[in-house]
């Protein structure tokens, strides 16, 4: 699904990613963990094509219909239409843009790009309501502007609603658990789990093991100073919760 080779990236002239190597297969969930400032959010934004970040080296191949494409050569909107979804740590408010109009336009743009027929308003409303029930979202969400006046939990639910509708091939979830109470976390995790399939993949960026109690990863990677310093299965996240990152960092620093 995704193959990242020696990816380097900078922002404002300062290099943040110093050579990331990562391979994600369809059907897998990967978690990226690490201390603050290690480059976790930078990685997800670079993959999505955030214009503030400059790729200075490496390659990213993304498989579409069993054919690899150079993800870095695509504009951010084309990456989204090809099936790359970024769930923000801090979703922005968009006053004046109705949530239902935003959802429908986004959905139909992806359909058009992938050669599928657009849905009419009645069909789309039925689909939206089905997804909203999954996420325990009230229909009042649809009459509001995008994220305007939403609580932190509502914004995150709205992000997962977008994900549920767009059905991405690769979902990049940047600290989706940030700011959520335990009830909201369970609902968001339930939505993410319902969308997992053998045809897509998920990359979770998180600080906390608690999210991984509800969305169980196949692989856990620890990022430090812009490099992956250790990978393992779910047990690695449990070990990090008990011991922190110092033992890993000490080992890495000791080798330099």
N, C-alpha and C positions, 0 to 999 in steps of 0.2 A: 504493500500500500504506500509506504513512505520510506525512502532511504536518504539519510542525511550523511554526507561525507565531508569531514574536516571543515565544517561551517564556521566562518568567522564573520563577526558583525560589530559595527561600532555605532555610537550615537554621539553627536557633537564632537567628533574627532577622537573620542575615547573608545578603545576596543573593549567590548563587553564579552563577546563569545570568542574563545581562543582555540576553536577546533572541536566542534561537536560531531560525534559519530553516533548514529542512532538508526535502527531499522525496526519498523513497525509493520506487522502483517495484518491482513484483514482478519477481523474477529477478535483482535487483541485490545486490551486496555493497558496502557503504560502510565505510570505515575512519575512525575518529576518532583523531587524534593531537594532541599538544600537551605542553607542559611540565607538571611537577607543579603541582597546585593550579589548573589551568585550568578544571576543571568537567567533565572527561570522564566520570568515574564517576558524578557527580551526574546527568548527562544520562540515562544508562542507568537509574539508580534511579528517577528521576522518571517516566520512560516506563513503568516496571514498576509504579509506585504505591507506592514505599517510604514508610511513614508518617512517617518523620523529616523528610521534605522537604515544604515548603509551596509550591505553585504560586501565584505572585503576579501572573501575567499571561500572556497569549497563549492559544493553542489547539493541540490535537493531534487531528487526524482520522485514524482508522484504518479502512481499508476491509475490510469483511467481506461476502462474497458480493456484491461490487460495490456495496455501500452504505456510505457513510462513517458512522462512529459517533464520538461524542465520547469519546475514550479517557480523558480526565481525569475524566469523570463516573463511571467504573467503579471498583469496589473492586479491590484487587490480585488477589484470587482469580478475579474475573470476567474481568479482563484475561488472566490465564493460560488460562482456559477458552476465551476467544475466540481464543487462539493467540499470545499474547505470552510469550516465554520469556526469562528472565534467567539467564545463566550468571555466577556470582559470581567475583570476583577471589580471595576467600578463602572457599570453601565451608565451612559450619558443620558440626560433628559433631552428630548427633542420637542420643544413647544411648537404647537401649530401643526404637527403631523399626527393624525389620528392613528391609534394603534392598529385598528382593523385594516385601514388603508395601507399602512406600512407592511403589515404581514402579508396581505394579498398581493401587493405589488412585488415584494421580494420573492414570494412563492412563484408567481407567474413568470418572473424574469429567469429564475432558475429552470423552470419547465421549458421555456422557449429556447434557452441555450442548449439544453440537453435533448431537444427534439421532441418534447412532449407537449400535449395540448394544454392550453390554459384552462383553468376552471372558471365557470361562471360564478356569480355571487352566491347563488343558492347552494351550489355544490361545495364552495369554499367554506361557507358558514357551517355546514354540517361537519366538515373535516375539522375546523377550528374547535367546535364545541366538543367533539370527541377527544381532542388533545387536551382541552381545558379540564375536562373531567378527570383525566389521568393525573393532572397536576393540581387538582383541587383548587382551580382558579374560578372565581365568579365572573359572570358575563359582563359586569361593570368594567372590567379591564378593557374591553373592546371599544368602549365609548370615550376613553380617556386618551390624551396625547401620550406619545411614546415615553414611558418612564416618568412623566411629569407628576410630581407629588407622590410617587410610589415610595413605599418603605424599602429598606435594603433587601428584605426577603422578597417583596413583590417584584423588585427589579430582577432578582436572580431567577424567580419563577418565569418572568417574562422572557428572559434569555433562553431558558430551557423550552419554553413554548415555541420560540423562533426555531430552535434546533429541531424540535419535534415535527414542525411543519416542513422545514427545508430538507430534512432527512439527509444530512451530509454524509459523504464518504469518510471524511476525517473531521472529527470534532476536537478542537483545541479549547479546553476549559481552564481558563486562567484564574485560579483561586476562587472557584465557584462557591466554595464553602465560607469565604471571607464574610464576616458580619452576620452569619445566619445563626439563629437559635436552633436547638436540637430538632424541634418539630419541622421547621422550614427545611433544615438539612435533610431530614428523612424524605420529605416530599420531593425535593429536588433530586435526590439520589434515586428515588423510585422512578422518576421521569427519565433520568439518564439510563438506568438499567433496562427500562422498557424499550429503549431505542437501540440497545446493543444487538448486533446481529453478526453473522459470519461474513457479511458484505461490507461492513464499515469498521472503523477503528477509532479509538478515543485516546487522547493524550491529556492527562490531568496534571495541572500544576497545583501543588498544595504544600502548605506548611505542616499540616496536621494529620496524624494517623487516623483521627476519628472519621474523616471522610472515607477512608479506605476500609472502614468497618462496614460501610453501606454500598460502596462501589469497589468491588474487590479487583485489584489489578493483577494482571498476569506477570508484569515486570515492574520493578521499582528502580529508578536511577537517581543517584545523588549528584547534584551539580555543585561545583565549588570553583570560584574564580573562572567561570566561563568554560569549564570542562566537566565531563562526566567522570567522576573519580571512583564510582563503584556502582555496580548493577546487581540485582538479585530478584528473588521472588517476593511475595507479600511479607515474608518473615523479616526482610530487611527493614521495612517500615516499622515493624514492632520493635526491632532492636534499636532503631533510632529513637523511638519514643522513650525507651528505657535509658539509653546511654547518651542521647544527644549526638552532635556532630563532631565533638572535639577529638574523639579517638580516631575518626577517619581523617580529619584535617591534620592531626599530628603526624599520622602515617605519611600523608602526601607531602607535607612540608619537610619531613625528615628525609625524604628522598631527593630533595633539591639542594 
